[in-house]
């Protein structure tokens, strides 16, 4: 199956620019109500993600958080690399294995340019419509 069927294109995905400040990133995450958001560099490459927990730790590590100070600190110090992207030609198995542990799966093209995400919600919606036929041995075991 073509995974592009599940893709939410970059134009419809809220993301943070890599050169943003921690304050800008925090405000964007808060505004959209996300727990994790992709980070993209100026050229459009996927750089990683940043989560609400990453911002919390940044605030905690400041001692007494000062929003003016957070305007000067770079977001790139918080980037996580654990939301691994897949290529546009990835298999559904690759998507499923990543979506098991991630809210979304970033998708990149053959130049590593960010082209969008596949959300766990879209995968679950699809799987709910697919009729799965169990092998006779499994059916017998369940009886």
SULBEL-V811166 format. One record per pair of residues at least 4 apart in sequence whose ideal C-beta (glycine too) atoms are under 8 Angstrom apart, sorted by sequence separation. I is the first residue (numbers start at 1). J is the second residue. If there is no record, write none. Layout:
i=I j=J
i=I j=J
This chain:
i=1 j=5
i=3 j=7
i=8 j=12
i=9 j=13
i=16 j=20
i=20 j=24
i=21 j=25
i=22 j=26
i=23 j=27
i=24 j=28
i=25 j=29
i=26 j=30
i=27 j=31
i=28 j=32
i=40 j=44
i=41 j=45
i=50 j=54
i=51 j=55
i=52 j=56
i=53 j=57
i=54 j=58
i=55 j=59
i=56 j=60
i=57 j=61
i=58 j=62
i=62 j=66
i=65 j=69
i=66 j=70
i=67 j=71
i=68 j=72
i=69 j=73
i=73 j=77
i=75 j=79
i=86 j=90
i=90 j=94
i=91 j=95
i=92 j=96
i=93 j=97
i=94 j=98
i=95 j=99
i=96 j=100
i=98 j=102
i=108 j=112
i=109 j=113
i=118 j=122
i=119 j=123
i=120 j=124
i=121 j=125
i=122 j=126
i=123 j=127
i=124 j=128
i=125 j=129
i=126 j=130
i=134 j=138
i=135 j=139
i=136 j=140
i=137 j=141
i=138 j=142
i=139 j=143
i=8 j=13
i=10 j=15
i=20 j=25
i=29 j=34
i=32 j=37
i=40 j=45
i=50 j=55
i=65 j=70
i=90 j=95
i=99 j=104
i=108 j=113
i=118 j=123
i=134 j=139
i=40 j=46
i=41 j=47
i=59 j=65
i=99 j=105
i=108 j=114
i=109 j=115
i=39 j=46
i=40 j=47
i=62 j=69
i=98 j=105
i=107 j=114
i=108 j=115
i=16 j=24
i=20 j=28
i=29 j=37
i=38 j=46
i=39 j=47
i=62 j=70
i=86 j=94
i=106 j=114
i=107 j=115
i=134 j=142
i=16 j=25
i=28 j=37
i=39 j=48
i=86 j=95
i=107 j=116
i=38 j=48
i=39 j=49
i=95 j=105
i=106 j=116
i=107 j=117
i=38 j=49
i=39 j=50
i=59 j=70
i=106 j=117
i=107 j=118
i=16 j=28
i=25 j=37
i=37 j=49
i=58 j=70
i=86 j=98
i=105 j=117
i=16 j=29
i=36 j=49
i=37 j=50
i=104 j=117
i=105 j=118
i=14 j=28
i=25 j=39
i=36 j=50
i=37 j=51
i=84 j=98
i=104 j=118
i=36 j=51
i=58 j=73
i=104 j=119
i=35 j=51
i=36 j=52
i=103 j=119
i=104 j=120
i=35 j=52
i=90 j=107
i=103 j=120
i=14 j=32
i=34 j=52
i=102 j=120
i=58 j=77
i=83 j=102
i=86 j=105
i=88 j=107
i=99 j=118
i=14 j=34
i=58 j=78
i=85 j=105
i=86 j=106
i=87 j=107
i=88 j=108
i=16 j=37
i=18 j=39
i=29 j=50
i=83 j=104
i=85 j=106
i=86 j=107
i=87 j=108
i=88 j=109
i=99 j=120
i=15 j=37
i=16 j=38
i=17 j=39
i=18 j=40
i=19 j=41
i=83 j=105
i=84 j=106
i=85 j=107
i=86 j=108
i=87 j=109
i=88 j=110
i=14 j=37
i=15 j=38
i=16 j=39
i=17 j=40
i=18 j=41
i=19 j=42
i=29 j=52
i=55 j=78
i=83 j=106
i=85 j=108
i=87 j=110
i=95 j=118
i=15 j=39
i=16 j=40
i=17 j=41
i=18 j=42
i=54 j=78
i=99 j=123
i=13 j=38
i=15 j=40
i=17 j=42
i=25 j=50
i=50 j=75
i=29 j=55
i=54 j=80
i=85 j=112
i=88 j=115
i=96 j=123
i=50 j=78
i=95 j=123
i=18 j=47
i=26 j=55
i=47 j=76
i=50 j=79
i=51 j=80
i=85 j=114
i=10 j=40
i=25 j=55
i=49 j=79
i=50 j=80
i=48 j=79
i=49 j=80
i=47 j=79
i=48 j=80
i=22 j=55
i=48 j=81
i=49 j=82
i=10 j=44
i=16 j=50
i=49 j=83
i=48 j=83
i=22 j=58
i=39 j=75
i=39 j=76
i=46 j=85
i=39 j=79
i=23 j=67
i=26 j=70
i=38 j=83
i=23 j=70
i=24 j=71
i=36 j=83
i=22 j=70
i=23 j=71
i=21 j=70
i=22 j=71
i=21 j=71
i=23 j=73
i=25 j=75
i=21 j=72
i=22 j=73
i=24 j=75
i=21 j=73
i=22 j=74
i=21 j=74
i=22 j=75
i=25 j=78
i=20 j=74
i=21 j=75
i=19 j=74
i=20 j=75
i=22 j=77
i=19 j=75
i=22 j=78
i=18 j=75
i=19 j=76
i=49 j=106
i=17 j=75
i=18 j=76
i=16 j=75
i=46 j=106
i=18 j=79
i=46 j=108
i=45 j=108
i=36 j=102
i=38 j=104
i=46 j=112
i=36 j=103
i=45 j=112
i=46 j=113
i=35 j=103
i=36 j=104
i=38 j=106
i=45 j=113
i=46 j=114
i=44 j=113
i=45 j=114
i=43 j=113
i=44 j=114
i=40 j=114
i=38 j=114
i=38 j=117
i=3 j=86
i=4 j=88
i=3 j=88
i=3 j=90
i=3 j=91
i=3 j=92
i=6 j=95
i=1 j=92
i=3 j=95
i=15 j=114
i=7 j=107
i=13 j=116
i=3 j=107
i=10 j=114
i=12 j=116
i=13 j=117
i=10 j=115
i=9 j=115
i=10 j=116
i=9 j=116
i=7 j=115
i=8 j=116
i=7 j=116
i=8 j=117
i=7 j=117
i=8 j=118
i=7 j=118
i=8 j=119
i=6 j=118
i=6 j=119
i=8 j=122
i=3 j=118
i=6 j=122
i=6 j=123
i=6 j=126
i=5 j=126
